[in-house]
Amino acid sequence: MTLHAVTSENWSVDAAPAVALFLHGYGSNERDLAALSAALPEGMPWASLRAPLQVGQAGFAWFQITTPGNPDPAAVEVATDAIWAWVDASLSPETRVVPIGFSQGGLMASQLLRTAPERVLAPVILGGFVQAGEQPADAQLREERPLVFSGRGSVDHVIAEAAVARTEAWLPEYTTPTSRLYPGLGHGIDGRVLADVQAFLAEQLATVR
């Protein structure tokens, strides 16, 4: 499975020690999150990936929605493997990825961390959630507690309550989270989110640019 991507103008597989990966939500496409490049440190290359499953004329998904907030683990594994295959084919082995995901893409950002944390820096989960059950690198994460940004709207009713609760319990147990709840925000991203993500990435990526 080969994923399609759009990339920054300064894209080069050998140019930087870290590359941002934008991972869109259900029913969207690879162009949806490109505007988030404004939150990246200046000059940081990025790629925005298109999820593999088509769910409409111009929409795509990382996995089908079966039970809301509790996707089929096999489907999540297939999507995770597809992203890592793209990374392996497109980037040098030394390049680390900064996954920035919204909704379903937020889950995929967490899955990259939970499967190969040595390749991941400063993941950002926006309006998303984490998969139930133990994942391959969870024991390592519990020891290392990597830095993660998680943000959601206070009136976001798209993600199932059980998945939100699971995520809020998981983050402090396995990571060092910067968590934000945005009053009045639904299932989306606004200027407050962008500013907080920008500040988080500027601090966490200052030494790897």
C-alpha positions in Angstrom: 0.0 0.0 0.0 1.6 3.3 -1.2 0.3 6.5 0.4 0.0 9.7 -1.5 1.5 12.9 0.0 1.9 16.6 -0.6 5.1 18.1 0.7 6.7 21.4 1.5 8.6 23.4 -1.1 11.8 22.7 0.8 11.3 19.0 0.8 14.4 16.9 0.7 14.9 13.4 2.1 18.3 14.3 3.4 17.7 17.9 4.4 16.7 17.8 8.1 17.0 15.6 11.2 13.2 15.8 11.7 10.2 16.1 9.4 6.6 16.9 10.3 3.9 14.5 9.2 0.3 15.8 9.0 -2.3 13.1 9.4 -5.9 14.2 8.5 -9.2 13.1 10.0 -12.0 10.9 8.7 -13.5 12.0 5.4 -10.8 14.6 4.7 -7.6 14.5 2.5 -3.9 15.3 2.5 -4.5 19.0 1.8 -6.7 19.6 4.9 -3.9 20.1 7.4 -1.3 21.8 5.3 -2.2 25.2 6.8 -0.8 23.8 10.1 2.7 24.3 8.6 2.4 27.8 10.0 3.0 26.3 13.4 6.2 24.6 12.5 9.7 26.0 13.3 10.9 28.1 10.4 12.4 26.0 7.6 11.2 22.6 8.9 10.1 20.3 6.0 6.7 18.6 6.2 4.6 16.1 4.4 0.9 15.7 4.6 -0.3 12.1 3.9 -3.5 10.9 2.4 -5.2 8.1 4.3 -5.5 4.8 2.3 -9.3 4.2 2.4 -11.6 6.3 0.2 -14.9 7.2 2.0 -16.5 9.6 -0.5 -15.7 11.4 -3.7 -12.8 13.3 -2.2 -12.6 11.9 1.3 -10.3 9.4 2.9 -9.9 7.5 6.2 -7.2 5.6 8.0 -9.8 3.0 9.1 -13.5 2.4 8.9 -15.6 3.5 11.8 -17.2 0.4 13.3 -17.7 1.1 17.1 -17.1 4.8 17.5 -13.8 5.4 19.5 -12.9 1.7 19.4 -11.6 0.9 15.9 -10.7 -2.6 14.8 -7.1 -3.2 16.0 -6.2 -5.0 12.8 -7.3 -2.1 10.6 -5.3 0.4 12.8 -2.3 -1.9 12.4 -2.6 -1.9 8.6 -2.8 1.9 8.6 0.2 2.3 10.9 2.3 -0.1 8.8 1.3 2.0 5.7 2.6 5.2 7.3 5.9 3.5 8.4 6.3 2.1 4.9 6.0 5.6 3.5 8.5 6.9 6.0 11.0 4.1 5.2 10.6 4.8 1.5 10.7 8.6 1.7 13.1 9.5 4.5 16.6 8.5 5.6 16.8 6.1 8.5 18.2 8.8 10.7 15.3 11.3 10.1 12.8 11.4 12.9 9.1 12.3 12.4 6.9 14.8 14.2 3.4 13.4 13.7 0.6 16.0 13.9 -2.8 14.4 13.6 -6.4 15.5 13.9 -9.3 13.2 14.9 -8.5 9.8 13.3 -5.2 11.2 12.4 -4.6 12.0 16.1 -4.9 8.3 16.8 -2.5 7.5 14.0 0.0 10.0 15.5 -0.2 8.2 18.8 0.2 4.8 17.1 3.5 6.0 15.5 4.7 6.8 19.0 3.4 3.5 20.4 5.1 1.4 17.7 8.4 3.0 17.0 9.1 5.8 19.6 12.8 6.0 18.6 11.7 7.5 15.3 9.2 10.0 16.8 9.6 13.5 18.3 7.0 15.7 19.9 3.8 14.1 18.6 0.7 16.3 18.5 -2.8 14.9 19.0 -5.7 17.3 18.1 -9.3 16.3 18.8 -8.1 12.7 18.7 -7.8 9.6 20.9 -5.7 6.6 21.6 -6.3 2.9 20.7 -7.4 0.5 23.5 -5.1 -2.3 24.5 -1.4 -2.6 25.0 0.7 -1.5 22.0 4.2 -2.7 21.1 6.2 0.1 22.7 4.0 1.0 25.6 6.3 -0.5 28.2 9.1 1.6 26.8 7.0 4.7 26.8 6.0 4.1 30.5 9.7 4.3 31.3 10.8 7.2 29.0 7.6 9.4 29.3 8.1 11.3 26.0 6.7 14.8 25.5 3.3 14.9 23.8 0.8 17.7 23.0 -2.9 16.9 23.3 -5.6 19.4 22.6 -9.4 19.2 22.2 -12.4 21.4 22.3 -14.7 21.6 25.3 -17.8 21.1 23.1 -16.3 18.4 20.8 -18.9 15.7 20.8 -17.5 13.8 17.8 -15.2 11.5 19.6 -16.9 8.9 21.9 -16.8 9.8 25.6 -15.2 6.5 26.4 -12.4 7.1 24.0 -11.8 10.6 25.4 -11.7 9.1 29.0 -9.3 6.4 27.8 -7.0 9.0 26.2 -7.0 11.3 29.3 -6.0 8.3 31.5 -3.4 7.0 29.1 -1.5 10.2 28.4 -0.1 10.8 32.0 0.7 7.1 32.5 2.8 6.7 29.4 3.9 10.2 28.4 4.7 13.7 29.7 1.7 15.5 28.2 1.0 19.1 27.5 -2.8 18.9 27.6 -5.2 21.8 26.6 -9.0 22.0 26.7 -10.3 24.9 24.6 -13.6 26.5 25.8 -16.3 26.7 23.2 -14.4 24.8 20.6 -16.0 21.9 18.8 -14.4 19.3 16.6 -11.9 21.6 15.0 -8.8 23.7 15.2 -8.7 27.4 15.8 -6.1 30.2 16.4 -5.7 29.2 20.1 -4.8 25.6 19.1 -2.4 26.8 16.4 -0.6 29.2 18.8 -0.2 26.5 21.5 1.1 23.9 19.0 3.5 26.4 17.7 4.9 27.2 21.2 5.1 23.5 22.0 7.0 22.6 18.8 9.3 25.6 19.1 10.4 24.5 22.5 10.7 20.8 21.8 12.4 21.0 18.4 14.8 23.8 19.2 17.7 21.5 19.4 17.0 19.3 16.4 16.5 22.0 13.7 
